[in-house]
Amino acid sequence: MQLPRALGSDGRDLERPPGPDGLPLVGTQLSFLRDPYGFMTGISQEYGDIACWEDPGGLTYQLNHPDLIEQVLVTNNEHYIKGERFQSILRPVTGNGILNSEGAVWRRNRHLIQPAFHPGRIQEYATMMTDFTLEAVEDWADGETLSFHEEMSSLTLVIVARALFGVGIEDHVDTVGAALEEFMLASETLSNYALPPWVPTPSRRRIERAREQLDVLIYDIIETRKTEPTDHGVISQLLEVTDEQGEGLSDEQIRDEVVTLLLAGHETTALAMTFTAYLLSKHPRAEQQLVAELEAVLDGEPPTMADLGDLTYTEQVVKESMRLYPPVPGIVREPVKPDIIDGYEIPPGATIRMHQWVVHRDGRWYDDPLAFDPGRWTDEMESELPKLAYFPFAAGPRRCIGDRFAMLEARLLLATIYQRYHLELVPGTDLDLLATITARPTHEVPMVVHERER
């Protein structure tokens, strides 16, 4: 369909891009929530590189071409913020952390947190990542069926807490994991998108309870770091900072950053590991090639930072998994001033949606795009890709601060686990995904573990 014409900022009569019809009051939101991945893919296939439609929150644009996405995230990034619709979903739990904040607050806190993700510091985390993984898999029994996503969530939560905050939360993993899980599930409901934030819906009450559970632990961690300061770690950095008036950050401001890093720092890697194990279970030749590389390079020893340069196929497996199943399937932005995208003027206040799920599976950029083919990731292939045909960690100034941390962790965990175990997907298991902030399995992903001969 063609939407009604609109006036540009100079009074010109501008034609909007084509897009779908929506229902009264809810627009396209019901269609999206019923089948989010089919909806976003269908928009791209039917309407091309840019589409537009009306939702209750106003105009929505979906960008499906890497060059258009690059314009928003990189070239003209200063024209865009994450916007109230995105922030209102995260704010009840993450507050004003770097995932949600804008302007001076975001710049200051990202600058403070950045040293924790410096390449030199990240190298220090490698041994710890491997050691925690070895400790976790020691409890796996040959022939046991595991809830794999749950296992990976617990493991990555322990790693991020120890690496970034210098604290052990092994005794609190169930509490933290359950609270974060409750938040992610509740954030998916239509009521959170369609109703004003002050309406006390059941999902919002669940989010409030999740926050209360998290806060007990987080404020205790902050107090621990006050009385037992360290030379490094995100909390110590935040405790030391002062503003122009000599005032330090409040405990609540520090709390927001801690929760943000706990949520973002473990959720996406746990999902990447779950999707990778699922794909390898479906593609035994890829698993065989992975295991052969691990045997040749590691010779039975645990993987180290020094080994990663030789674990080429291991990295290709991770990249290909995040292409087909990006842990964050989409990004939203809101223009704060008019911009011209593909010849269309985009007004302030509109919602811009850009989906990794769509672009990563586009046959224009990838041969046989729905196939799991780690070997496609050659230097030549990557050099020919449009810049943002692959953007699992977003791009531009708001690119994921922990991208190097996540890639290091995913490769080390994958190598450590598959060096010791073959994972068999329980027959009949389907990978249905929710449309929360991340791409989460609707149901658990059960894996039977088989110990390899050493």
C-alpha positions as a Markdown table, in Angstrom:
| # | Residue | x | y | z |
|---|---|---|---|---|
| 1 | Met | 0.0 | 0.0 | 0.0 |
| 2 | Gln | 1.0 | 3.7 | -0.3 |
| 3 | Leu | 0.5 | 5.8 | 2.8 |
| 4 | Pro | -0.9 | 9.3 | 2.5 |
| 5 | Arg | 1.5 | 12.0 | 1.4 |
| 6 | Ala | 3.2 | 14.2 | 4.1 |
| 7 | Leu | 4.7 | 17.7 | 4.1 |
| 8 | Gly | 8.5 | 17.9 | 4.5 |
| 9 | Ser | 10.2 | 20.5 | 6.7 |
| 10 | Asp | 10.5 | 22.9 | 3.8 |
| 11 | Gly | 6.8 | 22.5 | 2.9 |
| 12 | Arg | 7.4 | 20.1 | 0.0 |
| 13 | Asp | 4.9 | 17.4 | -0.6 |
| 14 | Leu | 6.8 | 14.2 | 0.2 |
| 15 | Glu | 5.7 | 10.6 | -0.5 |
| 16 | Arg | 6.2 | 8.1 | 2.3 |
| 17 | Pro | 7.6 | 4.7 | 1.6 |
| 18 | Pro | 5.2 | 1.8 | 1.1 |
| 19 | Gly | 4.2 | -0.3 | 4.0 |
| 20 | Pro | 1.5 | -2.5 | 5.6 |
| 21 | Asp | -1.9 | -1.6 | 6.9 |
| 22 | Gly | -2.5 | -1.9 | 10.6 |
| 23 | Leu | -5.4 | -2.5 | 12.8 |
| 24 | Pro | -7.2 | 0.3 | 14.7 |
| 25 | Leu | -5.5 | 1.2 | 18.0 |
| 26 | Val | -2.8 | -1.4 | 17.9 |
| 27 | Gly | -1.5 | -0.9 | 14.3 |
| 28 | Thr | 0.8 | -3.8 | 13.3 |
| 29 | Gln | 1.8 | -4.8 | 16.9 |
| 30 | Leu | -0.5 | -7.8 | 17.0 |
| 31 | Ser | 1.0 | -9.1 | 13.8 |
| 32 | Phe | 4.5 | -8.5 | 15.1 |
| 33 | Leu | 3.9 | -10.3 | 18.4 |
| 34 | Arg | 2.2 | -13.3 | 16.8 |
| 35 | Asp | 5.1 | -13.9 | 14.4 |
| 36 | Pro | 7.9 | -11.3 | 14.9 |
| 37 | Tyr | 10.5 | -12.9 | 12.7 |
| 38 | Gly | 8.0 | -13.7 | 10.0 |
| 39 | Phe | 6.7 | -10.1 | 10.2 |
| 40 | Met | 10.0 | -8.3 | 9.9 |
| 41 | Thr | 11.2 | -10.7 | 7.1 |
| 42 | Gly | 7.9 | -10.3 | 5.2 |
| 43 | Ile | 8.1 | -6.5 | 5.4 |
| 44 | Ser | 11.5 | -6.7 | 3.7 |
| 45 | Gln | 10.4 | -9.1 | 1.1 |
| 46 | Glu | 7.2 | -7.2 | 0.2 |
| 47 | Tyr | 8.3 | -3.6 | 0.4 |
| 48 | Gly | 12.0 | -3.5 | -0.2 |
| 49 | Asp | 14.8 | -1.5 | 1.3 |
| 50 | Ile | 12.6 | 0.9 | 3.3 |
| 51 | Ala | 9.0 | 0.5 | 4.5 |
| 52 | Cys | 6.7 | 2.7 | 6.6 |
| 53 | Trp | 3.5 | 2.3 | 8.6 |
| 54 | Glu | 1.5 | 3.8 | 11.4 |
| 55 | Asp | 1.6 | 2.3 | 14.9 |
| 56 | Pro | 0.0 | 3.7 | 18.1 |
| 57 | Gly | 3.3 | 5.4 | 18.9 |
| 58 | Gly | 3.5 | 7.1 | 15.5 |
| 59 | Leu | 5.3 | 6.5 | 12.3 |
| 60 | Thr | 7.5 | 3.4 | 12.1 |
| 61 | Tyr | 10.2 | 2.9 | 9.4 |
| 62 | Gln | 12.0 | -0.4 | 8.8 |
| 63 | Leu | 15.3 | -0.2 | 7.0 |
| 64 | Asn | 16.5 | -3.4 | 5.2 |
| 65 | His | 19.6 | -2.3 | 3.3 |
| 66 | Pro | 23.1 | -2.1 | 4.9 |
| 67 | Asp | 23.8 | 1.4 | 3.4 |
| 68 | Leu | 20.6 | 2.8 | 4.9 |
| 69 | Ile | 21.4 | 1.3 | 8.3 |
| 70 | Glu | 24.9 | 2.6 | 8.2 |
| 71 | Gln | 23.5 | 6.1 | 7.6 |
| 72 | Val | 21.5 | 5.9 | 10.9 |
| 73 | Leu | 24.0 | 4.1 | 13.1 |
| 74 | Val | 27.2 | 5.6 | 11.8 |
| 75 | Thr | 27.2 | 8.4 | 9.3 |
| 76 | Asn | 24.4 | 10.5 | 10.8 |
| 77 | Asn | 24.3 | 8.9 | 14.3 |
| 78 | Glu | 24.2 | 12.3 | 16.0 |
| 79 | His | 20.7 | 12.7 | 14.5 |
| 80 | Tyr | 19.3 | 9.7 | 16.4 |
| 81 | Ile | 18.7 | 8.5 | 20.0 |
| 82 | Lys | 17.3 | 5.2 | 21.2 |
| 83 | Gly | 14.0 | 6.9 | 22.0 |
| 84 | Glu | 11.4 | 6.7 | 24.6 |
| 85 | Arg | 9.7 | 3.6 | 23.3 |
| 86 | Phe | 12.9 | 1.5 | 23.7 |
| 87 | Gln | 13.9 | 3.2 | 26.9 |
| 88 | Ser | 10.6 | 2.7 | 28.6 |
| 89 | Ile | 10.9 | -1.1 | 28.2 |
| 90 | Leu | 14.4 | -1.2 | 29.8 |
| 91 | Arg | 14.1 | 1.5 | 32.3 |
| 92 | Pro | 12.1 | -0.4 | 35.0 |
| 93 | Val | 15.1 | -2.7 | 35.5 |
| 94 | Thr | 18.2 | -1.1 | 34.0 |
| 95 | Gly | 17.4 | 2.5 | 34.9 |
| 96 | Asn | 19.6 | 5.0 | 33.2 |
| 97 | Gly | 22.6 | 2.6 | 32.5 |
| 98 | Ile | 24.7 | 3.0 | 29.3 |
| 99 | Leu | 22.3 | 0.8 | 27.3 |
| 100 | Asn | 19.5 | 3.2 | 28.0 |
| 101 | Ser | 21.0 | 6.7 | 28.7 |
| 102 | Glu | 21.8 | 9.5 | 26.2 |
| 103 | Gly | 23.9 | 12.5 | 25.9 |
| 104 | Ala | 26.4 | 13.6 | 28.6 |
| 105 | Val | 25.4 | 10.9 | 31.0 |
| 106 | Trp | 26.0 | 8.2 | 28.4 |
| 107 | Arg | 29.3 | 9.7 | 27.3 |
| 108 | Arg | 30.6 | 10.0 | 30.8 |
| 109 | Asn | 29.7 | 6.5 | 32.0 |
| 110 | Arg | 30.8 | 4.8 | 28.8 |
| 111 | His | 34.1 | 6.5 | 29.2 |
| 112 | Leu | 34.4 | 5.3 | 32.8 |
| 113 | Ile | 33.4 | 1.7 | 31.9 |
| 114 | Gln | 35.6 | 1.5 | 28.8 |
| 115 | Pro | 38.8 | 0.5 | 30.5 |
| 116 | Ala | 37.2 | -2.8 | 31.7 |
| 117 | Phe | 37.0 | -3.7 | 28.0 |
| 118 | His | 40.4 | -2.5 | 26.9 |
| 119 | Pro | 42.1 | -5.3 | 24.8 |
| 120 | Gly | 44.9 | -5.6 | 27.4 |
| 121 | Arg | 42.4 | -6.1 | 30.2 |
| 122 | Ile | 40.3 | -8.5 | 28.2 |
| 123 | Gln | 43.3 | -10.8 | 27.7 |
| 124 | Glu | 43.4 | -11.1 | 31.5 |
| 125 | Tyr | 39.9 | -12.5 | 31.5 |
| 126 | Ala | 40.8 | -15.4 | 29.2 |
| 127 | Thr | 42.1 | -17.9 | 31.7 |
| 128 | Met | 39.3 | -17.1 | 34.1 |
| 129 | Met | 36.7 | -17.8 | 31.4 |
| 130 | Thr | 38.3 | -21.2 | 30.6 |
| 131 | Asp | 38.6 | -22.1 | 34.3 |
| 132 | Phe | 35.0 | -21.3 | 35.1 |
| 133 | Thr | 33.9 | -23.4 | 32.1 |
| 134 | Leu | 36.0 | -26.3 | 33.1 |
| 135 | Glu | 34.6 | -26.1 | 36.6 |
| 136 | Ala | 31.0 | -26.1 | 35.2 |
| 137 | Val | 31.4 | -29.0 | 32.8 |
| 138 | Glu | 33.1 | -31.1 | 35.5 |
| 139 | Asp | 29.5 | -31.6 | 36.9 |
| 140 | Trp | 28.2 | -32.9 | 33.6 |
| 141 | Ala | 27.5 | -36.6 | 33.6 |
| 142 | Asp | 27.9 | -38.7 | 30.4 |
| 143 | Gly | 24.4 | -39.3 | 29.0 |
| 144 | Glu | 22.8 | -36.5 | 31.1 |
| 145 | Thr | 20.2 | -34.2 | 29.6 |
| 146 | Leu | 20.9 | -30.6 | 30.3 |
| 147 | Ser | 18.8 | -27.5 | 29.8 |
| 148 | Phe | 21.5 | -25.9 | 27.8 |
| 149 | His | 20.4 | -22.3 | 27.7 |
| 150 | Glu | 20.0 | -22.4 | 31.5 |
| 151 | Glu | 23.5 | -23.9 | 31.9 |
| 152 | Met | 25.0 | -21.2 | 29.7 |
| 153 | Ser | 23.1 | -18.4 | 31.4 |
| 154 | Ser | 24.5 | -19.5 | 34.8 |
| 155 | Leu | 28.0 | -19.8 | 33.5 |
| 156 | Thr | 28.2 | -16.5 | 31.7 |
| 157 | Leu | 26.6 | -14.7 | 34.6 |
| 158 | Val | 29.3 | -16.0 | 36.9 |
| 159 | Ile | 32.0 | -15.0 | 34.4 |
| 160 | Val | 30.8 | -11.4 | 33.8 |
| 161 | Ala | 30.4 | -10.8 | 37.6 |
| 162 | Arg | 33.9 | -12.0 | 38.4 |
| 163 | Ala | 35.5 | -10.3 | 35.4 |
| 164 | Leu | 33.8 | -6.9 | 35.5 |
| 165 | Phe | 33.0 | -6.4 | 39.2 |
| 166 | Gly | 35.6 | -8.7 | 40.9 |
| 167 | Val | 32.9 | -10.4 | 42.9 |
| 168 | Gly | 31.7 | -14.0 | 43.1 |
| 169 | Ile | 28.0 | -14.5 | 42.8 |
| 170 | Glu | 28.0 | -18.2 | 42.5 |
| 171 | Asp | 25.6 | -18.5 | 45.5 |
| 172 | His | 23.2 | -16.0 | 44.0 |
| 173 | Val | 23.1 | -17.2 | 40.3 |
| 174 | Asp | 19.6 | -18.7 | 40.7 |
| 175 | Thr | 18.2 | -15.4 | 42.2 |
| 176 | Val | 19.8 | -13.1 | 39.7 |
| 177 | Gly | 19.1 | -15.4 | 36.7 |
| 178 | Ala | 15.4 | -15.8 | 37.7 |
| 179 | Ala | 15.0 | -12.0 | 38.1 |
| 180 | Leu | 16.6 | -11.3 | 34.8 |
| 181 | Glu | 14.6 | -14.1 | 33.1 |
| 182 | Glu | 11.4 | -12.6 | 34.6 |
| 183 | Phe | 12.2 | -9.2 | 33.2 |
| 184 | Met | 13.0 | -10.5 | 29.7 |
| 185 | Leu | 9.8 | -12.4 | 29.5 |
| 186 | Ala | 7.6 | -9.7 | 30.9 |
| 187 | Ser | 9.1 | -7.1 | 28.5 |
| 188 | Glu | 7.8 | -9.1 | 25.6 |
| 189 | Thr | 4.1 | -8.5 | 26.4 |
| 190 | Leu | 1.9 | -6.3 | 24.2 |
| 191 | Ser | 0.7 | -4.3 | 27.2 |
| 192 | Asn | 4.1 | -2.9 | 27.8 |
| 193 | Tyr | 4.1 | -1.4 | 24.3 |
| 194 | Ala | 0.5 | -0.3 | 24.0 |
| 195 | Leu | -0.4 | 1.0 | 27.5 |
| 196 | Pro | 1.0 | 4.1 | 29.3 |
| 197 | Pro | 3.9 | 3.3 | 31.7 |
| 198 | Trp | 1.8 | 4.1 | 34.8 |
| 199 | Val | -0.7 | 1.4 | 34.2 |
| 200 | Pro | 0.0 | -1.5 | 36.7 |
| 201 | Thr | -0.2 | -4.5 | 34.4 |
| 202 | Pro | 0.7 | -8.0 | 35.6 |
| 203 | Ser | 3.9 | -8.0 | 33.5 |
| 204 | Arg | 4.9 | -4.6 | 35.0 |
| 205 | Arg | 4.3 | -6.0 | 38.5 |
| 206 | Arg | 6.5 | -8.9 | 37.7 |
| 207 | Ile | 9.2 | -6.6 | 36.5 |
| 208 | Glu | 9.0 | -4.6 | 39.7 |
| 209 | Arg | 9.5 | -7.8 | 41.8 |
| 210 | Ala | 12.4 | -8.7 | 39.6 |
| 211 | Arg | 14.0 | -5.4 | 40.2 |
| 212 | Glu | 13.5 | -5.7 | 44.0 |
| 213 | Gln | 15.3 | -9.1 | 44.0 |
| 214 | Leu | 18.2 | -7.7 | 41.9 |
| 215 | Asp | 18.6 | -4.6 | 44.0 |
| 216 | Val | 19.2 | -6.5 | 47.3 |
| 217 | Leu | 22.2 | -8.2 | 45.7 |
| 218 | Ile | 23.5 | -5.2 | 43.6 |
| 219 | Tyr | 23.5 | -2.8 | 46.5 |
| 220 | Asp | 25.3 | -5.4 | 48.6 |
| 221 | Ile | 28.0 | -5.6 | 45.9 |
| 222 | Ile | 28.4 | -1.9 | 45.8 |
| 223 | Glu | 28.8 | -1.7 | 49.6 |
| 224 | Thr | 31.4 | -4.5 | 49.4 |
| 225 | Arg | 33.4 | -2.5 | 46.9 |
| 226 | Lys | 33.2 | 0.6 | 49.1 |
| 227 | Thr | 34.7 | -1.2 | 52.0 |
| 228 | Glu | 37.0 | -3.4 | 50.0 |
| 229 | Pro | 38.2 | -1.3 | 47.0 |
| 230 | Thr | 40.2 | -2.8 | 44.2 |
| 231 | Asp | 42.6 | -1.3 | 41.6 |
| 232 | His | 40.3 | -2.3 | 38.7 |
| 233 | Gly | 36.8 | -3.2 | 38.0 |
| 234 | Val | 33.8 | -1.3 | 36.8 |
| 235 | Ile | 32.3 | -0.6 | 40.3 |
| 236 | Ser | 35.6 | 0.7 | 41.6 |
| 237 | Gln | 35.9 | 3.0 | 38.6 |
| 238 | Leu | 32.4 | 4.4 | 39.1 |
| 239 | Leu | 32.9 | 4.9 | 42.9 |
| 240 | Glu | 35.9 | 7.1 | 42.2 |
| 241 | Val | 34.4 | 9.5 | 39.7 |
| 242 | Thr | 33.3 | 13.0 | 40.6 |
| 243 | Asp | 31.5 | 15.7 | 38.6 |
| 244 | Glu | 32.5 | 19.3 | 38.2 |
| 245 | Gln | 31.2 | 20.1 | 41.7 |
| 246 | Gly | 33.2 | 17.2 | 43.2 |
| 247 | Glu | 30.1 | 15.1 | 43.7 |
| 248 | Gly | 30.4 | 11.3 | 43.1 |
| 249 | Leu | 27.8 | 9.1 | 41.5 |
| 250 | Ser | 24.9 | 8.0 | 43.6 |
| 251 | Asp | 24.5 | 4.4 | 44.6 |
| 252 | Glu | 21.5 | 4.3 | 42.3 |
| 253 | Gln | 23.5 | 5.5 | 39.3 |
| 254 | Ile | 26.2 | 2.9 | 39.9 |
| 255 | Arg | 23.4 | 0.3 | 40.4 |
| 256 | Asp | 22.0 | 1.1 | 37.0 |
| 257 | Glu | 25.3 | 0.4 | 35.3 |
| 258 | Val | 25.9 | -2.8 | 37.2 |
| 259 | Val | 22.5 | -4.2 | 36.3 |
| 260 | Thr | 23.0 | -3.2 | 32.7 |
| 261 | Leu | 26.3 | -5.0 | 32.4 |
| 262 | Leu | 25.0 | -8.1 | 34.2 |
| 263 | Leu | 22.1 | -8.3 | 31.8 |
| 264 | Ala | 23.8 | -7.4 | 28.6 |
| 265 | Gly | 27.1 | -9.1 | 29.5 |
| 266 | His | 25.7 | -12.6 | 30.1 |
| 267 | Glu | 22.4 | -12.8 | 28.1 |
| 268 | Thr | 23.8 | -12.3 | 24.6 |
| 269 | Thr | 26.7 | -14.8 | 25.0 |
| 270 | Ala | 24.5 | -17.4 | 26.6 |
| 271 | Leu | 22.2 | -17.1 | 23.6 |
| 272 | Ala | 25.1 | -17.3 | 21.2 |
| 273 | Met | 26.3 | -20.5 | 22.8 |
| 274 | Thr | 22.8 | -22.0 | 22.8 |
| 275 | Phe | 22.2 | -21.2 | 19.1 |
| 276 | Thr | 25.7 | -22.5 | 18.2 |
| 277 | Ala | 25.2 | -25.8 | 20.0 |
| 278 | Tyr | 21.8 | -26.1 | 18.3 |
| 279 | Leu | 23.2 | -25.5 | 14.9 |
| 280 | Leu | 26.2 | -27.9 | 15.4 |
| 281 | Ser | 23.8 | -30.6 | 16.6 |
| 282 | Lys | 22.0 | -30.2 | 13.3 |
| 283 | His | 25.2 | -30.2 | 11.2 |
| 284 | Pro | 27.5 | -33.0 | 12.2 |
| 285 | Arg | 30.1 | -32.3 | 9.5 |
| 286 | Ala | 30.6 | -28.8 | 10.9 |
| 287 | Glu | 31.0 | -30.3 | 14.4 |
| 288 | Gln | 33.5 | -32.8 | 13.1 |
| 289 | Gln | 35.5 | -30.1 | 11.5 |
| 290 | Leu | 35.4 | -28.0 | 14.7 |
| 291 | Val | 36.6 | -31.0 | 16.8 |
| 292 | Ala | 39.3 | -31.8 | 14.4 |
| 293 | Glu | 40.7 | -28.3 | 14.7 |
| 294 | Leu | 40.5 | -28.4 | 18.5 |
| 295 | Glu | 42.4 | -31.6 | 18.5 |
| 296 | Ala | 45.1 | -30.4 | 16.1 |
| 297 | Val | 45.6 | -27.0 | 17.8 |
| 298 | Leu | 45.1 | -27.8 | 21.5 |
| 299 | Asp | 46.4 | -31.3 | 21.7 |
| 300 | Gly | 44.2 | -32.0 | 24.7 |
| 301 | Glu | 45.1 | -28.9 | 26.6 |
| 302 | Pro | 42.6 | -26.2 | 27.6 |
| 303 | Pro | 42.3 | -23.3 | 25.2 |
| 304 | Thr | 44.2 | -20.1 | 26.0 |
| 305 | Met | 44.3 | -16.6 | 24.5 |
| 306 | Ala | 47.4 | -17.6 | 22.6 |
| 307 | Asp | 45.6 | -20.4 | 20.8 |
| 308 | Leu | 42.8 | -18.3 | 19.4 |
| 309 | Gly | 44.7 | -17.1 | 16.4 |
| 310 | Asp | 45.0 | -20.8 | 15.2 |
| 311 | Leu | 41.4 | -21.6 | 16.0 |
| 312 | Thr | 40.1 | -20.2 | 12.7 |
| 313 | Tyr | 37.2 | -22.5 | 12.2 |
| 314 | Thr | 36.1 | -22.1 | 15.8 |
| 315 | Glu | 35.7 | -18.3 | 15.1 |
| 316 | Gln | 33.9 | -19.0 | 11.8 |
| 317 | Val | 31.4 | -21.2 | 13.7 |
| 318 | Val | 30.7 | -18.4 | 16.1 |
| 319 | Lys | 30.3 | -15.8 | 13.3 |
| 320 | Glu | 28.0 | -18.0 | 11.3 |
| 321 | Ser | 25.9 | -18.8 | 14.3 |
| 322 | Met | 25.5 | -15.1 | 15.1 |
| 323 | Arg | 24.6 | -14.4 | 11.4 |
| 324 | Leu | 21.7 | -16.9 | 11.4 |
| 325 | Tyr | 20.7 | -16.4 | 15.0 |
| 326 | Pro | 21.8 | -12.9 | 16.1 |
| 327 | Pro | 21.3 | -12.7 | 19.9 |
| 328 | Val | 20.0 | -9.2 | 19.4 |
| 329 | Pro | 17.7 | -9.5 | 16.4 |
| 330 | Gly | 16.9 | -5.8 | 15.9 |
| 331 | Ile | 17.8 | -2.2 | 16.8 |
| 332 | Val | 15.6 | 0.8 | 17.2 |
| 333 | Arg | 16.4 | 4.5 | 16.9 |
| 334 | Glu | 14.4 | 7.8 | 16.9 |
| 335 | Pro | 15.5 | 10.8 | 14.9 |
| 336 | Val | 15.8 | 14.1 | 16.9 |
| 337 | Lys | 16.0 | 16.1 | 13.7 |
| 338 | Pro | 14.8 | 15.4 | 10.2 |
| 339 | Asp | 16.9 | 13.2 | 8.0 |
| 340 | Ile | 16.7 | 12.0 | 4.4 |
| 341 | Ile | 16.9 | 8.3 | 4.0 |
| 342 | Asp | 16.7 | 6.8 | 0.5 |
| 343 | Gly | 15.0 | 10.0 | -0.8 |
| 344 | Tyr | 12.4 | 10.1 | 2.0 |
| 345 | Glu | 12.3 | 12.7 | 4.7 |
| 346 | Ile | 12.2 | 11.0 | 8.1 |
| 347 | Pro | 10.5 | 13.2 | 10.8 |
| 348 | Pro | 11.6 | 13.6 | 14.4 |
| 349 | Gly | 9.9 | 11.3 | 16.8 |
| 350 | Ala | 9.5 | 8.4 | 14.3 |
| 351 | Thr | 10.7 | 4.9 | 15.1 |
| 352 | Ile | 13.4 | 3.5 | 13.0 |
| 353 | Arg | 13.8 | -0.3 | 13.1 |
| 354 | Met | 16.8 | -2.2 | 11.7 |
| 355 | His | 16.8 | -5.9 | 12.0 |
| 356 | Gln | 20.0 | -8.0 | 12.0 |
| 357 | Trp | 17.7 | -11.0 | 11.6 |
| 358 | Val | 16.6 | -9.7 | 8.2 |
| 359 | Val | 19.8 | -8.3 | 6.8 |
| 360 | His | 21.9 | -11.3 | 7.9 |
| 361 | Arg | 19.6 | -13.6 | 6.0 |
| 362 | Asp | 19.4 | -11.6 | 2.8 |
| 363 | Gly | 20.4 | -13.5 | -0.3 |
| 364 | Arg | 21.8 | -10.3 | -1.8 |
| 365 | Trp | 24.7 | -10.5 | 0.6 |
| 366 | Tyr | 25.0 | -14.2 | 1.4 |
| 367 | Asp | 24.9 | -17.2 | -0.9 |
| 368 | Asp | 22.3 | -19.8 | 0.3 |
| 369 | Pro | 21.5 | -17.5 | 3.2 |
| 370 | Leu | 19.5 | -19.9 | 5.3 |
| 371 | Ala | 22.3 | -22.5 | 5.3 |
| 372 | Phe | 24.7 | -23.0 | 8.2 |
| 373 | Asp | 28.0 | -22.7 | 6.5 |
| 374 | Pro | 30.9 | -21.5 | 8.8 |
| 375 | Gly | 33.4 | -21.9 | 5.9 |
| 376 | Arg | 31.8 | -19.0 | 4.1 |
| 377 | Trp | 33.7 | -16.6 | 6.5 |
| 378 | Thr | 36.9 | -16.2 | 4.5 |
| 379 | Asp | 38.8 | -13.0 | 4.3 |
| 380 | Glu | 37.8 | -12.5 | 0.7 |
| 381 | Met | 34.1 | -13.0 | 1.5 |
| 382 | Glu | 34.2 | -10.5 | 4.4 |
| 383 | Ser | 36.0 | -7.9 | 2.3 |
| 384 | Glu | 33.2 | -8.0 | -0.3 |
| 385 | Leu | 30.4 | -7.7 | 2.2 |
| 386 | Pro | 28.7 | -4.3 | 2.5 |
| 387 | Lys | 29.9 | -2.7 | 5.8 |
| 388 | Leu | 26.7 | -3.4 | 7.7 |
| 389 | Ala | 25.5 | -6.6 | 6.1 |
| 390 | Tyr | 26.7 | -8.1 | 9.3 |
| 391 | Phe | 26.3 | -6.2 | 12.6 |
| 392 | Pro | 25.5 | -8.5 | 15.5 |
| 393 | Phe | 27.0 | -5.9 | 17.9 |
| 394 | Ala | 25.4 | -2.9 | 16.2 |
| 395 | Ala | 27.7 | -0.2 | 14.9 |
| 396 | Gly | 28.9 | 3.4 | 15.4 |
| 397 | Pro | 29.3 | 5.1 | 18.7 |
| 398 | Arg | 26.6 | 2.9 | 20.3 |
| 399 | Arg | 28.3 | -0.3 | 19.2 |
| 400 | Cys | 28.2 | -2.9 | 22.0 |
| 401 | Ile | 31.0 | -1.9 | 24.5 |
| 402 | Gly | 31.6 | -5.6 | 25.2 |
| 403 | Asp | 31.9 | -7.0 | 21.7 |
| 404 | Arg | 35.5 | -8.1 | 22.1 |
| 405 | Phe | 34.7 | -9.6 | 25.6 |
| 406 | Ala | 31.8 | -11.5 | 24.1 |
| 407 | Met | 33.7 | -12.9 | 21.1 |
| 408 | Leu | 36.6 | -14.0 | 23.3 |
| 409 | Glu | 34.2 | -15.7 | 25.7 |
| 410 | Ala | 32.2 | -17.4 | 23.0 |
| 411 | Arg | 35.3 | -18.9 | 21.4 |
| 412 | Leu | 36.8 | -20.1 | 24.6 |
| 413 | Leu | 33.6 | -21.6 | 25.9 |
| 414 | Leu | 32.9 | -23.3 | 22.6 |
| 415 | Ala | 36.4 | -24.7 | 22.4 |
| 416 | Thr | 36.4 | -25.9 | 26.1 |
| 417 | Ile | 33.0 | -27.6 | 25.8 |
| 418 | Tyr | 33.4 | -29.3 | 22.4 |
| 419 | Gln | 36.9 | -30.5 | 23.3 |
| 420 | Arg | 35.3 | -32.6 | 25.9 |
| 421 | Tyr | 31.7 | -33.2 | 24.9 |
| 422 | His | 29.5 | -34.0 | 22.0 |
| 423 | Leu | 26.1 | -32.4 | 22.5 |
| 424 | Glu | 23.0 | -34.1 | 21.1 |
| 425 | Leu | 19.8 | -32.2 | 20.7 |
| 426 | Val | 16.9 | -34.1 | 22.2 |
| 427 | Pro | 14.8 | -35.3 | 19.2 |
| 428 | Gly | 11.7 | -33.3 | 18.4 |
| 429 | Thr | 13.1 | -30.0 | 19.9 |
| 430 | Asp | 12.2 | -27.0 | 17.9 |
| 431 | Leu | 13.9 | -23.6 | 18.2 |
| 432 | Asp | 11.0 | -21.2 | 18.5 |
| 433 | Leu | 12.1 | -17.7 | 19.5 |
| 434 | Leu | 10.4 | -14.9 | 21.5 |
| 435 | Ala | 10.6 | -11.3 | 20.5 |
| 436 | Thr | 12.1 | -9.7 | 23.6 |
| 437 | Ile | 15.0 | -7.3 | 23.6 |
| 438 | Thr | 17.0 | -10.4 | 22.6 |
| 439 | Ala | 16.1 | -13.5 | 20.6 |
| 440 | Arg | 15.2 | -15.9 | 23.3 |
| 441 | Pro | 14.1 | -19.5 | 23.0 |
| 442 | Thr | 10.4 | -20.0 | 23.8 |
| 443 | His | 11.2 | -23.3 | 25.4 |
| 444 | Glu | 14.3 | -24.7 | 26.9 |
| 445 | Val | 16.8 | -26.3 | 24.5 |
| 446 | Pro | 17.6 | -29.8 | 26.0 |
| 447 | Met | 20.9 | -31.4 | 25.1 |
| 448 | Val | 22.2 | -34.8 | 25.9 |
| 449 | Val | 26.0 | -34.6 | 26.8 |
| 450 | His | 28.3 | -37.4 | 25.6 |
| 451 | Glu | 31.8 | -37.4 | 26.9 |
| 452 | Arg | 34.5 | -37.7 | 24.2 |
| 453 | Glu | 37.3 | -40.2 | 24.5 |
| 454 | Arg | 40.6 | -38.6 | 25.6 |
